Structure formats: structure tokens, C-alpha cells
């Protein structure tokens, strides 16, 4: 599918869907695939794809979700790690932390957690020298009377 190909009420994904977990399906355990997939049922465990992941309106995941492009119209109860763009649609709900390169939340979408967007910050090589660490007020003691 092209980036602008519609998958779920305005959501877009680049990868063709290879696997679909149907509405009446319940999957317990970790779900992993190289290709894109769509979840319309219930997954109890982590979900990981090297491509796109679509959580349909009837879909729910209780566990972490990892993918390159993620579209959420259903529910995720866990952390989300997205290497590309994350779309949280109006019917979608995420309860957990999000790490994504970019993100869009439609009006009505519910997100409870913390988010980190963009590229990870580079770690500081070392602390600056000759600077005293700032601390809460410490009165100076004088022994001279």
C-alpha cells in the first residue's frame, strides 16, 4: 500500500498487510513478524513487526507494541515503540509510554502515559569541569568566633 492508501478511517500505512488477526481471535503469547499485520482481535503479549502494525477498532493488545509505522484505532495497554510515524485515531486508546519519530493524535483519541518524539538525545560524553554541583541551600559554617 502507498503511504496515502487508507486503511482505517483516514489512517495510512506504507506496507502491504500480510497477516490479519480476526475479530473473534484471541492470541496469548508474543506475536512477531517481519511483514505488516493488522489486529482486529485480542492479543495478550508483546507485538513486534519490522513493518507496519494496524490495531483495528475492535482490536486490543495487552503488552508492548513495536513497529515501523503504527496505526491505532483500537486499544493498547502497554508501551509503544515506533521507528517511524504513529497515528492514534479518534477511536484509539493507548495506556502506556510512547517512543516515536513522529506522532499524530486525532480529536477523541485517548493517550495516558509519557511520550518521547524524534531521534534519541545523544548522551553527554562527560560532565563539565570546574563547575560546582548546584544543591539545596547549604549554610556555610564558620569556626572563627
C-alpha positions as CSV (number, residue, x, y, z in Angstrom):
1,X,0.0,0.0,0.0
2,X,1.1,3.5,-0.6
3,X,1.6,6.0,2.2
4,X,-1.7,7.7,1.4
5,X,-3.7,4.5,0.9
6,X,-6.4,4.5,3.5
7,X,-6.5,1.6,6.0
8,X,-8.8,2.7,8.8
9,X,-10.9,5.9,8.7
10,X,-8.1,8.2,7.4
11,X,-5.1,6.3,8.7
12,X,-2.3,5.4,6.2
13,X,0.4,2.8,6.1
14,X,3.2,2.1,3.6
15,X,3.4,-1.7,3.9
16,X,1.0,-4.2,2.5
17,X,-0.8,-6.2,5.2
18,X,0.4,-9.8,5.2
19,X,-1.3,-11.1,8.3
20,X,-4.7,-10.4,9.9
21,X,-5.8,-11.5,13.3
22,X,-9.6,-11.6,13.0
23,X,-12.3,-10.1,15.4
24,X,-13.0,-13.3,17.2
25,X,-9.4,-14.3,17.6
26,X,-7.6,-14.4,21.0
27,X,-3.8,-14.8,20.9
28,X,-1.8,-15.5,24.1
29,X,2.0,-15.0,23.8
30,X,4.4,-12.9,21.9
31,X,3.4,-12.1,18.3
32,X,6.3,-11.3,15.9
33,X,6.5,-10.9,12.1
34,X,8.8,-9.4,9.5
35,X,5.8,-8.1,7.4
36,X,3.0,-5.8,8.2
37,X,-0.1,-7.1,10.1
38,X,-3.5,-6.0,11.3
39,X,-5.0,-6.9,14.7
40,X,-8.8,-6.9,14.9
41,X,-8.9,-9.4,17.8
42,X,-7.3,-9.6,21.2
43,X,-3.5,-10.2,21.9
44,X,-2.2,-10.9,25.4
45,X,1.5,-10.5,25.0
46,X,4.0,-8.3,23.1
47,X,3.5,-7.5,19.4
48,X,6.6,-6.8,17.2
49,X,6.9,-6.2,13.5
50,X,9.7,-4.9,11.2
51,X,7.0,-3.3,9.2
52,X,3.6,-1.6,9.9
53,X,1.2,-2.6,12.7
54,X,-2.5,-1.7,12.5
55,X,-4.8,-2.1,15.5
56,X,-8.3,-2.0,14.2
57,X,-11.3,-0.6,16.1
58,X,-12.2,-4.0,17.6
59,X,-8.5,-4.8,18.2
60,X,-6.8,-4.8,21.6
61,X,-3.3,-5.5,22.8
62,X,-2.2,-6.1,26.4
63,X,1.5,-5.8,26.1
64,X,4.2,-3.8,24.3
65,X,3.9,-2.9,20.6
66,X,6.9,-2.3,18.3
67,X,6.8,-1.4,14.6
68,X,8.0,0.9,11.9
69,X,4.6,2.6,11.3
70,X,1.8,2.1,13.8
71,X,-1.9,3.0,13.4
72,X,-4.2,2.6,16.5
73,X,-8.0,2.6,16.1
74,X,-8.4,0.1,19.0
75,X,-6.7,-0.2,22.3
76,X,-3.1,-0.8,23.6
77,X,-2.4,-1.4,27.2
78,X,1.4,-1.3,27.2
79,X,4.4,0.7,25.8
80,X,4.6,1.6,22.1
81,X,7.9,1.9,20.3
82,X,7.6,3.2,16.7
83,X,10.6,3.7,14.4
84,X,8.5,5.9,12.1
85,X,5.1,7.6,12.4
86,X,2.4,6.7,15.0
87,X,-1.3,7.5,14.3
88,X,-3.7,7.4,17.2
89,X,-7.2,7.7,15.7
90,X,-10.3,9.1,17.3
91,X,-11.5,5.7,18.4
92,X,-8.0,4.7,19.7
93,X,-6.6,4.4,23.2
94,X,-3.1,3.9,24.4
95,X,-2.3,3.4,28.1
96,X,1.5,3.3,28.3
97,X,4.6,5.2,27.2
98,X,5.2,6.1,23.6
99,X,8.5,6.4,21.8
100,X,8.1,7.5,18.2
101,X,9.9,9.5,15.5
102,X,6.6,11.4,14.8
103,X,3.1,11.2,16.1
104,X,-0.5,12.4,15.4
105,X,-3.4,12.1,17.8
106,X,-6.9,12.7,16.3
107,X,-9.5,14.5,18.4
108,X,-11.1,11.9,20.6
109,X,-8.0,9.7,20.8
110,X,-7.0,8.8,24.3
111,X,-3.4,8.6,25.5
112,X,-2.3,8.1,29.1
113,X,1.4,8.0,29.6
114,X,4.6,9.8,28.6
115,X,5.9,10.3,25.1
116,X,9.3,10.9,23.5
117,X,9.4,12.1,19.9
118,X,12.2,12.5,17.4
119,X,15.6,11.0,17.5
120,X,17.1,9.9,20.8
121,X,19.2,12.6,22.5
122,X,22.9,11.9,22.4
123,X,24.4,11.0,25.8
124,X,26.8,13.5,27.3
125,X,30.4,12.4,26.9
126,X,31.4,13.8,30.3
127,X,30.2,16.4,32.8
128,X,31.5,20.0,32.5
129,X,34.7,20.6,34.6
130,X,35.3,23.3,37.2
131,X,31.6,23.7,37.9
132,X,30.3,23.1,41.5
133,X,27.2,21.0,41.6
134,X,24.2,23.0,42.5
135,X,22.4,21.9,45.6
136,X,19.8,23.0,48.0
137,X,20.8,25.8,50.4
138,X,23.8,24.9,52.4
139,X,24.7,27.4,55.1
140,X,28.5,28.0,55.5
141,X,29.8,27.1,58.9
142,X,32.4,29.4,60.4
143,X,34.7,28.2,63.1
144,X,36.1,31.7,63.8
145,X,34.3,33.3,66.7
